Amino acid sequence: MPGSPPGIEARLERLSRDGEPALLTKSRIGLEKESLRVARSGGIALTPHPAALGSPLTHPWLTTDYSEALLEFVTPPFEDFSEVFSCLKGLHLYVHEKLDGEILWATSMPCILSGEQGIPIAEYGDSNPGRMKHVYRVGLGYRYGRVMQVIAGVHFNFSFHDHFWPMYRTLLGSDQELRHFRDAHYMGLVRNLQRYGWLIPYLFGASPAVCKSFFTDKEPDLLVFDDTTYYEPFATSLRMGDIGYQNRKEEGMGVKACYDSLHDYVHSLACATRTPCPVWERIGVKVNGEYRQLNANQLQIENEYYSSVRPKQIPEAMETPSRALLERGIRYVELRSLDVNAYHPLGVDAEQIHFLHLFMLYCLLRDSPLIDALERKEIDRNLLWVAHQGRDSQLKLQRAGKAVLFRDWARELLDAMLPLAELVARQTHKPIYIDTLVQQIAKVEEPETTPSGRMLREMREQGEGFYAFANRLSREQWRHFETQQMEASFRRELDRLSVESLQWQREIEAQDSEDFDVFLERYFAGQVEGCAE
């Protein structure tokens, strides 16, 4: 296998000969897809989250992200990828039936905005957990501005089959305890997803332009496309660039998680949730009896930390995310760098999902050394450069202190994935794994065939600014759902979940007699210790 990187060739051969390669195909994936509700006027819907969709606090599949208008569709994890799409499609059809005069926005970058105060923060009821979710979002608004928080994305949640880990441990000849072996290799996967993660916004980025109304206080360092639109000619994903939600690195209060091990990751974030930040202290925490943020620490909670990938475990009851990881290890990995696919009604398509499956396998099987200070800077810069200039044929990235042509490195990575794609295709009898890899290689050779290139070309040909383009696609997709039939059994299931989620919220509120200040104190008392001197 010429050009295969260290670790890949030997591990693939050993898997084929001595292991169970079929376990590579039994991975489980889930999706979280965000979409803005948009009013007839073309701006963000100012109506409350529709009661017909249930409670965003307790519904497992339909909730809200930062804004009351920012819907989030959450699928359970499935081994059969077709079931993921079936579930996501059913959720969209259900929402289509329940919205009155509103549509879902088809792109990551938002519709016409009318300033910070025109963005309603999500509400979750009067219970302490509901108030905490709301106050956390109030804090994000004070810290980073509300506008940044209404950029939509797609999160790809990935986990290996439980039987994979003992097989892989035996294959590598490790005597490490199984949970620690699993956590160590998941963290290796996470490190490689960061090293090579710039490939995702290039291949699937769909936000090269933005409505001028996105910028409320100053003109950005972007070019003017027309009277309504800013853009960058070679951009792939402005969402992943420096106009999106960051943790204020430029003001000297940035937080950097350590990915050397799960223990290091957990404690680095725990430290940030315990370390006061003078800039946030100036905002105030409780002012005139009203909370402006949960606390004035570098991070209010761990989820505030912006990153393109996260190791995840599902918290129980009053657990913090870090405590859950420390207690039970990594359950799945969340890749957060996908833009909403503007050319698919569901915001993501089969080509992307099967490629991301391959990408996850590749990043696990490839050697994954620790990230030093130099490489950390290179990772951040490479992602930023690809987000803003990825389609420039002369773009160079940094690798081990040296400049390398983006197209050469991207092609090298994709070529190295071919033996893996062939192995998975043989196991699944699905040529889509090879087909999608061929499609991604073609995008590297022809940058204008990427979604971002296609968007800008279409905007020019149609004489449309960003808003007109995105509005047209949004309405076309909304009409598409009118032609689709929803399975009656799935509708009944969502009706049941909507009713039960509202009842569950009422029960939580009825049983909730604890003072909110005491509730927060008790929650944060369960934090993982951090900030070792």
Protein Blocks (a to p, Z undefined) as FASTA:
>chain_A
ZZiaghjlmmmmmmmmmmcfklmmmcccddddddddddfkopacfbdcdfklopfklmmk
bccfkbmklccddddddfblmlmmmmmmmmmmmmmmmpghiacdfbfbdcddebjklpcc
ddebjbfklmmmmmmmmmmmmmnopklmmcccddddddddfklmmmmmmmnopabdfklm
mmmmmmmmmmmmmmmmmmmmmmmgccfbccfklpmkbccdbddfblmbccdfkbfblmlm
mkbccehlmnopaccddfkbmklmmmmmmmmmmmccfklmmnopaeghiafbfblcfblb
lmlpgcfbdcddddehjbcfklmmmmnopfbdcdfkbccdfkbfnlpafklmmmmmmmmm
mmmmpccddddfklmmmmmmmmmmmmmmmmpmkbccdeehiacdfklmmmmmmmmmmmmm
mmmmmmnopaklmmmmmmmmmmmmmmmlpmklmmmmmmmmnopafklmmmmmmmmmmmmm
mmpccdfklmmmmmmmmmmmmmmmmmmmmmmmbcfklmmmmmmmmpccehiZZ
